[in-house]
Amino acid sequence: MKYKLTLIYPAHKKNLGANRRTGKRPIPQLSLPTIAALTDDRFEVAIVDDNIEDVDFNAPTDLVGITTMTTLAPRAYEIAGEFRKRGVPVILGGIHASMMLEEASQHADSVVMGEAEGIWPAVLDDFINHRLKKSYKGTGLHNLEGLPRPKLDLLKKDGYFSNNLIMASRGCPHDCHYCSVTTFWGKGFRYRPIREVALELRSLEDKPVFFADDNLYGNKVYAKKLFKEIIPLRKKWSCQGDSLIANDPELLRLAAESGCQWIFIGIESISQKNLAQMRKSFNKVEKYRESFKKIQDAGISIFGSFIFGLDEDDERVFRDTVNFAIEAKLDAANFYILTPLPGTRLFQEMKDAGRLLHTEWDKYDANHVVFKPAKLSEEALLEGLISAYNHFYSLPSIAKRILRTNNKRFAQSMALNVGRFLRRKRFEKTCRMQ
């Protein structure tokens, strides 16, 4: 007889009940398929994404594992509580549980901190032998050679536009002030063998692929070798990275030739002072436009990311930022409110300075103000975020940005932008949700 293990990705409350989203989500998370791959054949594994399907608390299962991000922690704890009421043991893991062990332990039978490789088999052994510990800590930063392939087949096929996820590296050397990546994954890069990445990539369905790395080409030498290896596969892919790719013509050319279609770039701010304060001085404001044009001329679309509420931001930042993004002809952009997450230096500094307004974790979603801004009122910061979104995704903005001669993905860009235009009211509702 096999044990039944149910792995759950919790939804934000804004996506539950009457607010539950209809239609497909862009992409799933890679964490649970990875845990499933690390689980031995004594277990039958199911993955439930609370964003696209209801959690059946009465479904027969022997063990539940829930991954946590900070803004999803309240829902994770709610789900855990429902299963524990029914006598089902619950294990919490993920970045929030790893950073907030004492809190997470109150809602779980066990908490797994850090990377699961190296410790997950012991957790399962202890469960089977009725000796589950209150917490487990991963055995450091795991070697990425010979990793099992994530069980993407356990994801609901019709729930996402693409289930094609892959990761080539972990970690990031930049160590930005607001980011918890280095706390969890380490201050530096670890890489999978390029041949293993290429073989896994070859096995994926013929749909767009997303590299889940925090910065796929942070190490140019590795990235160039990887891109050369995957050119023959003729895959179409997207990734996260920085604008520094524009400074290396060979790297940019290889990325495009190997199938890169979109890069999600953390631009964050058009103030060099802000960038310096967040330890992101490698971003050079004066080079942004030139860099973006080089990337787009190579046939790669840019999805920019901006943060509002940094210490140098005042009432003008919203208009100035959006005008810059329009003039730079960004294909798409996300706008966020600065959010100090547990495990970051930013969180600790704001806590010590008495700037945190509360720790209602579901508000730590980058759409709500959870701290005292330096040069803005809390209301002005929230209203500025909403106005920036509406301005950037207005019809004149869309036309100016998308109707350009070097746009090789006009249909994709137009569909994305029109979709955002039509969801403006939903975005505002989400930001105002109490």
Backbone torsions as a table, in degrees:
resi	resn	phi	psi	omega
1	MET	NA	134.2	178.3
2	LYS	-94.8	147.7	172.3
3	TYR	-79.4	147.7	178.1
4	LYS	-100.5	120.3	177.6
5	LEU	-111.0	124.2	178.3
6	THR	-111.0	118.8	178.8
7	LEU	-102.6	131.4	-171.8
8	ILE	-126.9	132.7	170.6
9	TYR	-103.5	112.8	-175.3
10	PRO	-73.9	152.2	175.6
11	ALA	-95.2	161.1	169.3
12	HIS	-77.4	149.2	-176.3
13	LYS	-61.3	-22.7	179.0
14	LYS	-67.8	-14.3	-179.1
15	ASN	-108.7	17.6	-177.9
16	LEU	-112.4	165.6	175.9
17	GLY	59.9	-133.3	-179.1
18	ALA	-65.7	-18.9	-179.8
19	ASN	-91.9	0.6	-175.9
20	ARG	-58.4	132.7	-177.3
21	ARG	-70.3	142.6	173.3
22	THR	-104.4	160.3	-178.4
23	GLY	83.5	-177.0	-175.0
24	LYS	-83.9	148.4	170.1
25	ARG	-88.4	156.5	-176.6
26	PRO	-59.0	-61.6	-179.5
27	ILE	-146.0	154.3	176.0
28	PRO	-83.8	-177.0	173.2
29	GLN	-93.2	153.7	-178.1
30	LEU	-90.8	-14.3	-171.3
31	SER	-62.0	-48.7	-175.1
32	LEU	-71.3	-41.7	172.9
33	PRO	-58.6	-30.4	177.4
34	THR	-69.9	-44.3	176.8
35	ILE	-61.3	-40.9	178.6
36	ALA	-59.6	-39.1	-179.9
37	ALA	-68.9	-26.0	179.2
38	LEU	-84.7	-5.3	-176.3
39	THR	-91.0	130.9	-174.5
40	ASP	-79.6	174.7	-171.0
41	ASP	-78.3	8.7	170.1
42	ARG	-75.3	-11.0	-175.2
43	PHE	-119.8	142.7	167.6
44	GLU	-99.1	122.2	-170.9
45	VAL	-108.0	136.9	172.0
46	ALA	-127.6	143.5	176.3
47	ILE	-113.8	129.8	178.6
48	VAL	-121.2	123.1	174.5
49	ASP	-101.2	108.3	-177.0
50	ASP	-60.6	-16.7	179.8
51	ASN	-74.0	-27.8	-173.3
52	ILE	-121.3	-6.1	179.0
53	GLU	-151.4	150.6	179.1
54	ASP	-71.8	142.7	174.4
55	VAL	-80.8	122.3	177.8
56	ASP	-90.7	99.6	-176.1
57	PHE	-71.0	-16.6	-178.9
58	ASN	-99.0	0.8	177.2
59	ALA	-66.9	139.0	-178.7
60	PRO	-64.7	126.8	176.3
61	THR	-155.8	152.4	-178.5
62	ASP	-99.4	-27.0	-175.2
63	LEU	-152.2	141.0	179.2
64	VAL	-121.7	134.2	173.0
65	GLY	-118.7	131.9	-177.5
66	ILE	-126.9	129.9	175.8
67	THR	-91.5	147.4	-174.7
68	THR	-129.3	131.0	160.7
69	MET	-110.1	160.3	-171.3
70	THR	-56.4	-50.4	-176.0
71	THR	-68.9	-16.4	179.8
72	LEU	-98.3	-2.0	-175.3
73	ALA	-59.0	-44.4	179.5
74	PRO	-58.2	-41.5	178.2
75	ARG	-68.7	-38.5	177.2
76	ALA	-60.0	-42.9	180.0
77	TYR	-67.4	-36.5	177.9
78	GLU	-63.9	-46.0	178.6
79	ILE	-62.6	-44.2	179.2
80	ALA	-58.6	-42.4	-178.9
81	GLY	-62.5	-39.6	-179.7
82	GLU	-64.9	-41.4	179.2
83	PHE	-70.9	-38.4	-179.0
84	ARG	-67.3	-32.1	174.0
85	LYS	-58.7	-31.4	-177.7
86	ARG	-91.8	7.6	176.2
87	GLY	82.9	13.5	179.8
88	VAL	-95.1	122.9	178.9
89	PRO	-67.1	144.2	-175.9
90	VAL	-124.7	134.5	174.5
91	ILE	-113.5	128.1	175.6
92	LEU	-104.3	141.3	175.9
93	GLY	-146.0	-170.1	-178.9
94	GLY	96.9	179.4	-168.9
95	ILE	-69.6	-39.0	-177.8
96	HIS	-69.6	-45.0	178.4
97	ALA	-61.9	-34.2	179.5
98	SER	-67.9	-35.2	-178.5
99	MET	-86.1	-23.3	-174.7
100	MET	-125.4	60.7	-173.7
101	LEU	-58.1	-48.7	-175.9
102	GLU	-60.8	-43.4	179.1
103	GLU	-65.0	-49.7	-176.8
104	ALA	-62.3	-34.9	-178.1
105	SER	-62.5	-24.3	178.7
106	GLN	-71.8	-14.0	-174.7
107	HIS	-117.9	8.5	-174.5
108	ALA	-144.5	159.3	172.5
109	ASP	-78.5	-26.1	179.5
110	SER	-156.5	150.3	177.6
111	VAL	-126.1	130.6	176.0
112	VAL	-103.9	120.3	-178.4
113	MET	-102.6	139.9	175.3
114	GLY	79.3	-159.7	-177.1
115	GLU	-71.7	138.5	-174.5
116	ALA	-78.8	-28.3	179.8
117	GLU	-57.1	134.5	178.3
118	GLY	93.8	-24.0	-178.7
119	ILE	-118.3	-26.2	-175.3
120	TRP	-60.1	-42.2	176.7
121	PRO	-57.8	-38.0	178.4
122	ALA	-67.1	-37.4	177.4
123	VAL	-60.8	-45.8	-179.1
124	LEU	-66.3	-39.7	176.0
125	ASP	-59.5	-45.1	-179.3
126	ASP	-65.3	-36.3	176.6
127	PHE	-62.0	-47.8	-177.7
128	ILE	-63.4	-33.5	-177.5
129	ASN	-95.7	14.7	174.5
130	HIS	57.5	41.6	179.0
131	ARG	-136.3	36.0	-177.6
132	LEU	-60.5	127.3	179.3
133	LYS	-83.7	161.7	179.8
134	LYS	-69.4	-27.1	178.5
135	SER	-154.5	153.9	175.4
136	TYR	-134.8	144.2	177.5
137	LYS	-118.9	129.5	178.9
138	GLY	-55.3	154.7	-174.4
139	THR	-84.9	47.1	178.0
140	GLY	87.0	-158.5	-178.6
141	LEU	-88.2	115.2	-168.4
142	HIS	-77.0	145.2	172.5
143	ASN	-67.2	133.8	-173.4
144	LEU	-94.0	7.3	178.9
145	GLU	-79.8	134.4	175.3
146	GLY	73.1	23.9	178.8
147	LEU	-66.1	142.3	175.4
148	PRO	-68.2	150.2	179.9
149	ARG	-72.7	133.2	178.2
150	PRO	-55.7	140.9	-178.6
151	LYS	-83.9	75.1	-179.0
152	LEU	-66.9	-20.5	-179.5
153	ASP	-68.1	-14.6	178.4
154	LEU	-82.1	-10.2	177.6
155	LEU	-77.8	148.8	178.9
156	LYS	-66.6	116.1	-170.1
157	LYS	-62.3	-40.2	-175.9
158	ASP	-91.2	13.2	-177.7
159	GLY	-92.0	-12.4	-173.7
160	TYR	-137.2	155.5	175.0
161	PHE	-66.9	-32.6	175.7
162	SER	-153.7	134.4	174.9
163	ASN	-94.7	6.0	-173.8
164	ASN	-80.8	95.1	178.6
165	LEU	-119.9	144.1	177.7
166	ILE	-153.7	151.7	177.7
167	MET	-131.4	130.8	-179.9
168	ALA	-102.8	-21.7	-176.0
169	SER	-150.9	164.9	174.0
170	ARG	-132.1	152.3	176.5
171	GLY	94.4	172.4	178.4
172	CYS	-160.2	131.6	-177.6
173	PRO	-82.6	-8.6	-172.5
174	HIS	-73.3	-34.2	175.1
175	ASP	56.5	51.0	179.5
176	CYS	-63.7	147.4	-170.5
177	HIS	-59.0	-34.6	-173.0
178	TYR	-96.2	-3.7	-167.8
179	CYS	-102.4	139.6	179.9
180	SER	-99.7	5.3	-178.2
181	VAL	-59.4	-48.1	-176.5
182	THR	-68.9	-29.4	177.2
183	THR	-64.7	-38.7	-175.4
184	PHE	-90.1	-45.4	-172.8
185	TRP	-99.1	-15.1	178.4
186	GLY	107.6	154.4	-178.6
187	LYS	-90.6	76.9	-177.9
188	GLY	154.6	172.6	-178.8
189	PHE	-101.0	142.7	165.2
190	ARG	-121.6	141.7	-172.8
191	TYR	-124.1	147.2	168.4
192	ARG	-82.7	151.2	174.2
193	PRO	-57.1	133.8	-174.9
194	ILE	-58.6	-38.8	-179.7
195	ARG	-61.7	-39.9	179.1
196	GLU	-65.1	-39.4	178.0
197	VAL	-63.6	-44.6	-178.2
198	ALA	-64.0	-41.3	179.1
199	LEU	-64.7	-40.9	178.3
200	GLU	-66.9	-40.8	179.3
201	LEU	-61.8	-40.3	178.8
202	ARG	-61.0	-32.6	-175.7
203	SER	-77.7	-13.5	-176.9
204	LEU	-75.3	156.0	-179.2
205	GLU	-61.2	160.9	-179.0
206	ASP	-81.2	67.3	177.0
207	LYS	-137.1	165.8	177.6
208	PRO	-55.6	141.0	-177.8
209	VAL	-109.8	142.8	173.8
210	PHE	-118.1	122.9	172.5
211	PHE	-80.5	121.7	-175.6
212	ALA	-84.6	3.6	177.9
213	ASP	-59.3	148.2	177.4
214	ASP	-72.0	-29.7	174.4
215	ASN	-153.3	93.3	-171.1
216	LEU	-59.1	-37.0	-175.6
217	TYR	-111.5	30.1	178.1
218	GLY	-60.7	-33.2	172.3
219	ASN	-105.6	108.2	-172.5
220	LYS	-65.2	-36.5	-178.6
221	VAL	-62.5	-49.3	179.0
222	TYR	-62.6	-45.5	-176.4
223	ALA	-61.8	-41.7	179.8
224	LYS	-62.9	-42.6	178.3
225	LYS	-63.4	-41.4	180.0
226	LEU	-64.4	-47.5	-177.9
227	PHE	-62.2	-40.6	177.6
228	LYS	-61.5	-39.2	-177.7
229	GLU	-67.3	-33.5	-173.5
230	ILE	-97.2	-3.7	177.8
231	ILE	-53.0	-45.7	-178.2
232	PRO	-65.2	-17.1	-177.6
233	LEU	-73.9	-20.7	177.7
234	ARG	56.1	39.8	176.5
235	LYS	-87.3	153.5	172.3
236	LYS	-106.0	126.6	-173.1
237	TRP	-142.6	162.5	176.2
238	SER	-132.5	163.8	-177.0
239	CYS	-158.8	175.7	169.1
240	GLN	-102.5	145.8	179.4
241	GLY	-173.0	-170.4	179.2
242	ASP	-116.2	172.6	-177.5
243	SER	-76.8	-4.4	-178.6
244	LEU	-66.0	-14.8	177.2
245	ILE	-59.4	-26.7	-179.2
246	ALA	-68.2	-19.5	-178.3
247	ASN	-82.8	-6.6	-177.8
248	ASP	-124.7	94.2	-176.6
249	PRO	-55.3	-38.0	-179.4
250	GLU	-67.1	-44.2	178.8
251	LEU	-61.8	-43.7	-179.8
252	LEU	-63.9	-43.4	179.8
253	ARG	-63.8	-43.6	-179.3
254	LEU	-66.2	-38.0	177.1
255	ALA	-59.9	-47.1	-179.6
256	ALA	-65.0	-44.6	-178.2
257	GLU	-65.2	-29.2	-179.1
258	SER	-85.7	-1.6	172.3
259	GLY	113.9	8.8	-179.5
260	CYS	-65.0	127.3	179.8
261	GLN	-110.8	-40.3	-178.2
262	TRP	-134.3	143.6	169.4
263	ILE	-124.6	127.4	173.6
264	PHE	-87.8	111.5	-172.7
265	ILE	-112.2	125.7	176.3
266	GLY	-79.6	89.3	178.0
267	ILE	-76.0	-43.7	172.3
268	GLU	72.2	-55.0	-173.7
269	SER	-153.5	152.5	173.1
270	ILE	-101.4	14.5	174.9
271	SER	-108.6	120.3	178.7
272	GLN	-65.6	-30.0	176.4
273	LYS	-63.9	-44.1	176.9
274	ASN	-59.9	-44.7	-178.6
275	LEU	-61.9	-39.2	178.1
276	ALA	-64.9	-41.9	-179.2
277	GLN	-65.3	-32.1	179.9
278	MET	-92.1	10.1	178.8
279	ARG	62.0	41.3	178.5
280	LYS	-127.7	41.8	-176.4
281	SER	-70.4	-11.1	175.5
282	PHE	-66.9	-20.0	169.4
283	ASN	-75.4	123.1	-179.9
284	LYS	-112.6	110.3	-174.7
285	VAL	-57.2	-40.1	-176.0
286	GLU	-68.7	-14.1	-179.3
287	LYS	-104.6	-2.9	-175.4
288	TYR	-53.4	-57.1	-172.9
289	ARG	-60.1	-44.5	179.0
290	GLU	-61.2	-42.7	-179.5
291	SER	-65.0	-44.9	-178.6
292	PHE	-63.0	-39.7	-179.9
293	LYS	-64.2	-40.4	178.5
294	LYS	-61.6	-42.8	-179.4
295	ILE	-64.8	-45.9	-179.3
296	GLN	-68.7	-36.1	177.0
297	ASP	-63.5	-25.5	176.9
298	ALA	-78.1	-4.0	179.0
299	GLY	93.4	14.8	-178.6
300	ILE	-109.1	131.4	179.9
301	SER	-87.2	151.2	-175.2
302	ILE	-114.7	125.6	172.1
303	PHE	-107.9	102.1	-175.5
304	GLY	-83.8	159.8	178.4
305	SER	-133.9	130.6	-178.6
306	PHE	-127.9	146.7	178.9
307	ILE	-118.6	130.5	175.4
308	PHE	-108.4	149.1	177.7
309	GLY	105.1	5.2	175.0
310	LEU	-66.4	162.5	-167.8
311	ASP	-64.9	-22.9	178.1
312	GLU	-91.5	-2.3	-177.0
313	ASP	-78.3	132.3	173.3
314	ASP	-127.3	-164.5	-173.7
315	GLU	-61.1	-22.8	-176.3
316	ARG	-83.1	-13.0	-168.9
317	VAL	-64.4	-33.1	-175.6
318	PHE	-68.8	-50.3	179.0
319	ARG	-63.5	-46.2	-176.9
320	ASP	-63.1	-41.5	-178.7
321	THR	-65.3	-46.9	-178.5
322	VAL	-66.9	-40.8	177.2
323	ASN	-59.9	-40.7	175.8
324	PHE	-61.1	-46.8	-177.8
325	ALA	-62.8	-35.2	177.9
326	ILE	-71.1	-47.0	-179.7
327	GLU	-63.2	-33.3	178.3
328	ALA	-77.7	-6.3	177.0
329	LYS	58.8	44.1	175.8
330	LEU	-63.9	140.2	-178.1
331	ASP	-69.5	-33.3	178.5
332	ALA	-162.8	166.3	179.2
333	ALA	-157.9	149.5	168.4
334	ASN	-110.8	144.2	177.1
335	PHE	-121.2	131.0	-175.3
336	TYR	-128.7	157.0	167.9
337	ILE	-93.1	134.4	177.7
338	LEU	-50.3	129.6	-176.5
339	THR	-132.1	112.5	179.0
340	PRO	-77.2	109.0	-175.9
341	LEU	-95.3	143.2	176.2
342	PRO	-53.5	137.7	-178.7
343	GLY	99.2	-8.3	178.8
344	THR	-103.6	157.8	174.8
345	ARG	-64.7	-34.4	179.8
346	LEU	-59.1	-43.7	179.9
347	PHE	-61.0	-48.2	-176.7
348	GLN	-65.6	-41.0	179.5
349	GLU	-64.4	-42.7	179.6
350	MET	-69.4	-35.9	176.5
351	LYS	-63.5	-46.9	-179.3
352	ASP	-64.1	-33.2	-178.3
353	ALA	-86.4	0.6	-179.7
354	GLY	70.4	25.8	-176.9
355	ARG	-93.5	-11.3	177.9
356	LEU	-74.0	132.8	-180.0
357	LEU	-82.5	-31.0	-178.3
358	HIS	-174.4	176.6	173.1
359	THR	-125.3	45.0	170.7
360	GLU	-78.2	95.5	-165.9
361	TRP	-61.3	-30.0	-179.1
362	ASP	-67.1	-16.2	175.5
363	LYS	-85.0	-8.9	179.4
364	TYR	-84.9	54.1	-174.7
365	ASP	-112.6	10.0	-179.4
366	ALA	69.5	8.8	173.6
367	ASN	-114.2	-1.4	-179.1
368	HIS	-127.6	155.1	177.6
369	VAL	-90.9	118.0	-176.8
370	VAL	-118.9	9.8	-179.6
371	PHE	-145.6	170.0	178.5
372	LYS	-89.0	110.4	179.1
373	PRO	-66.3	157.8	-176.7
374	ALA	-78.5	-44.3	-172.9
375	LYS	-123.5	12.6	-179.9
376	LEU	-134.7	152.0	169.7
377	SER	-77.9	160.5	178.1
378	GLU	-60.8	-40.5	179.9
379	GLU	-64.9	-43.0	-179.2
380	ALA	-63.6	-35.3	179.5
381	LEU	-67.1	-44.1	178.9
382	LEU	-65.8	-47.0	-179.7
383	GLU	-64.5	-33.9	178.9
384	GLY	-66.5	-39.3	177.1
385	LEU	-60.2	-47.2	-178.5
386	ILE	-63.8	-43.1	-179.5
387	SER	-65.8	-36.7	178.7
388	ALA	-63.1	-44.4	178.6
389	TYR	-61.1	-48.1	-178.5
390	ASN	-63.7	-38.2	179.4
391	HIS	-67.6	-48.5	-176.4
392	PHE	-65.6	-36.8	-178.7
393	TYR	-100.2	28.2	170.9
394	SER	-80.2	159.0	-177.6
395	LEU	-62.4	-42.9	176.8
396	PRO	-60.6	-39.0	178.1
397	SER	-64.5	-45.2	-179.5
398	ILE	-59.6	-46.1	-178.7
399	ALA	-61.9	-43.2	-176.7
400	LYS	-67.1	-36.0	-175.9
401	ARG	-83.0	-39.2	-170.7
402	ILE	-88.1	-32.5	-179.3
403	LEU	-83.5	71.1	178.7
404	ARG	-126.3	156.3	-171.1
405	THR	-68.8	-28.6	-175.6
406	ASN	-97.9	18.5	-178.6
407	ASN	-85.0	99.6	-177.9
408	LYS	-84.9	-3.6	177.7
409	ARG	-129.0	50.8	-175.5
410	PHE	-57.0	-46.8	-176.4
411	ALA	-63.4	-44.5	178.5
412	GLN	-61.3	-47.7	-177.5
413	SER	-63.0	-42.7	-179.3
414	MET	-64.8	-43.5	179.6
415	ALA	-61.8	-43.8	179.7
416	LEU	-62.2	-47.1	-176.1
417	ASN	-69.4	-41.7	177.9
418	VAL	-64.7	-37.6	176.2
419	GLY	-60.9	-42.2	177.2
420	ARG	-66.4	-39.0	177.2
421	PHE	-58.6	-43.1	-178.4
422	LEU	-72.4	-19.8	-178.5
423	ARG	-100.3	16.0	-177.7
424	ARG	-59.3	-42.7	-179.4
425	LYS	-65.8	-37.6	178.2
426	ARG	-65.5	-41.6	178.5
427	PHE	-60.6	-45.0	179.9
428	GLU	-62.8	-42.2	178.8
429	LYS	-60.3	-42.0	178.6
430	THR	-61.4	-43.0	-178.9
431	CYS	-66.9	-31.4	-177.9
432	ARG	-90.8	-4.0	-177.3
433	MET	-63.9	130.0	179.7
434	GLN	-94.3	NA	NA
